[in-house]
Amino acid sequence: MPERMVVIGADAGGMSAASEARRRRSPDDLEIVAFERGNFTSYSACGIPYWIGGLVDEVDELIVRKPATFRDDFRIGVHLHHEVTGLDLDRREVVVRDLSDGGRERRERFDILVYAAGAVPVRPDWARTDAGGVFGVQTLDDGAALRAWLDRDPAPRQAVVIGGGYIGVEMAEAMIQRGLAVTLIEQGSEPMSTVDPDMGAMVRDAMVRLGIDVRTGVEVGELLTRDGRVRAVGTSIGEFPADVVVLGLGVRPNTALAAAAGLPIGPTGGIQIDLRAKVVGTDRIWAAGDCVETIHRVTGRPVNVPLGTHANKQGRVAGINIGGGYARFPGVIGTAVTKVCDLEVGRTGALEPEAAAVGYDFITVIVESTNRAGYFPGSESMHVKLIAERHTGTLLGAQIVGRSDAAKRIDALAVALWNQMTVEEMAGLDLGYAPPYSPVWDPVLIAARRAADKLRSMDC
Amino acid sequence: MPERMVVIGADAGGMSAASEARRRRSPDDLEIVAFERGNFTSYSACGIPYWIGGLVDEVDELIVRKPATFRDDFRIGVHLHHEVTGLDLDRREVVVRDLSDGGRERRERFDILVYAAGAVPVRPDWARTDAGGVFGVQTLDDGAALRAWLDRDPAPRQAVVIGGGYIGVEMAEAMIQRGLAVTLIEQGSEPMSTVDPDMGAMVRDAMVRLGIDVRTGVEVGELLTRDGRVRAVGTSIGEFPADVVVLGLGVRPNTALAAAAGLPIGPTGGIQIDLRAKVVGTDRIWAAGDCVETIHRVTGRPVNVPLGTHANKQGRVAGINIGGGYARFPGVIGTAVTKVCDLEVGRTGALEPEAAAVGYDFITVIVESTNRAGYFPGSESMHVKLIAERHTGTLLGAQIVGRSDAAKRIDALAVALWNQMTVEEMAGLDLGYAPPYSPVWDPVLIAARRAADKLRSMDC
């Protein structure tokens, strides 16, 4: 009689865990069943803005693997339209509601549980998603609903995007590409709140050049409707008419079931897991993805970073361990890249306020250079910002804004930061140089050298 | 009375040292004079193939700084057409021949010497550069002569490039772009000898697709001439007709003067310097650039890697130390990137034979992935090869061949290798993910994960 593993949530975290466990344990040894309340499994939520904007044609392209693939190739059962509504740790059972069968509930036993319920969108009181024309963009279902609304006749003409994080910025661009007039409303001082305001200001300029009406320092108070449809967004500086409103307000860990069952929830609202992705204080209960919290290696603080790349890695770690191997998830450093209008944006490590909040004393430098040798065709400008600890020179954070070949340069900085390199050490790094790819001093090296010079001149 | 610093060779290494020293010591304290036998200073030799191929229009674009800039902005004297022909360490003098003044010689004293004489091209006995139509591509003067030859009327139609390293491959492409028929002759089993043959085979395919006649495993025996002009290349498999022959046979350190003066020359033929770029066993004599040898951090062996990026860094280190600061050059790991036809090629660390030669026991993996999310427009194939120590999993080398956004991914691998990360640690790295820039598992991470899986399955 095989053991039975139940997975709550059939997306990146859960299905990575399932696949890795299966590679190590055969169906005779371990039965694996996943329950997913939605219509899809293992899809790219990050691709939704490009599907809305028309860069990606078909929703199928965003789906990495379908239930049939898991069934046939991995012998993993995936049940869509099945919502897990209860978790009984003592009896080791979950309560599952079959949404395609009138909501009939049944109990399913497990020996091993993987909790990978993902995240739920942040919805302030004013966010009336019941009103026509108001959409989130968290799931493919959200995306499908928004696309249907945009295809109406007459088509909506004025969009308001609320929230200037990377999803909001990407959605503003997608709406412009679809021919709508777009206003972006953000609470903070600049859009792209994932970078410091000095870098965010460059993003604002690019958005404005594209025709987006960017409003920052603005609080949303209410959504105004007529006949059940949104007609305007009421804010601290007045009303903005809207035929369609997109909410890009971020997400929070989906942990209601876990909390009710007594699983430990950390200060970020995420489930607490150990290095091997096992839920703290439990036996054979694992968690992965947007619903967990992990450690930020620069600040040392717990963080919840809802990104598919972490979900996949945490799922892999859980699956290896479930399968009898050894793997650990080493935490994150906040790396992210975004394409916004004609700019590429990358970041890693701590922003200035994040570094300051935990007590770091640091210096910053911003350098401008180019993606290629200055004489090489297609050479374009790029800004690199570094944040380094004053006393030691250790890299704490990096941000890049440029036109091309910029965003992924953050990876070299991320690996340097991961290894706690100093900016002086970094200035000696052996990075790739050829005229089509970089000036003889890569922008990353120029920034490191400048930071090292600054620290030298301060004699610290 | 200021001290006097003499620089032999006014290119990357020498002028970086001069500029950094000047930043720390004023003209009242340190006079700086550089002697350069050529027509140019501080130029991008790596840009020559693109100038020949027509991607770069004017030779001036390749010149980073001119003597007037050094004079006016840095108060550094640069004397072009001045060849240093003697070095007298006891009297602390150099003998300088003014090539623009009939070769008149004079002696110049120094307190501090920077030896940055660069490299000289490898010229086997058969390499008759006195024959018309036979060219190297090491200097701007070489490039100008080749361009003039290509512009003759009637224009040459058949080119033979000898040597399949990155310069040879770039020159073959440049000649195709100029409309010539091109044969590339290489001794080894594949072109692009800077990567392992399994990766080099992909480069061969790309070259053949572009119409280049690639001949490998071929020894050149002689250049055949008629009326003082080259007419064919004689090889181990017969004659190849040629109106123009380009020699891409590499370079060796230009150390004749240094050796004659008794400066220490290492096993690679390069000058031996210490961590701070001071010539071993000397006082106040420094060296930088293509003429020195340094340590390869993976093999632990001395190497001579003639690349502008190292020359600049070594020069910076020398200049900081000359200026009274402290800096050291940490060695190299063999990182290089090249654009060849429609491919991008990157490498870092040791190739398989290099790793084997020093006794490493290792495994290799090659994975194929894409530069962007599979569904994102412009998604293209990329191969990543990793070499990892079997017992520890430590990364020893990496190679990438892909169509776009491939080459500079080597930087993240280079920084990981620099920090002696294991492939399992690397699989947990927090790299940038967004659909326009990578699949949810970046190709770099996929390769690391695959290597970690392979090591796990070998139970070592």
Interface residues (C-beta under 8 A of the other chain):
Chain A: A12 S44 C46 G47 Y50 L55 V56 E61 L62 V64 Y166 L307 G308 T309 H310 N312 K313 R316 V317 G325 A327 R328 F329 P330 V332 I333 G334 T335 A336 V337 T338 K339 E344 G346 T348 A373 G374 Y375 F376 P377 D405 A407 K408 R409 I410 D411 A412 A414 V415 A416 W418 N419 M421 E424 E425 A427 G428 L429 D430 L431 G432 Y433 A434 P435 P436 Y437 S438 V440 W441 D442 V444 R449 R456
Chain B: A12 S44 C46 G47 Y50 L55 V56 E61 L62 V64 Y166 L307 G308 T309 H310 N312 K313 R316 V317 G325 A327 R328 F329 P330 V332 I333 G334 T335 A336 V337 T338 K339 E344 G346 T348 A373 G374 Y375 F376 P377 D405 A407 K408 R409 I410 D411 A412 A414 V415 A416 W418 N419 M421 E424 E425 A427 G428 L429 D430 L431 G432 Y433 A434 P435 P436 Y437 S438 V440 W441 D442 V444 R449 R456
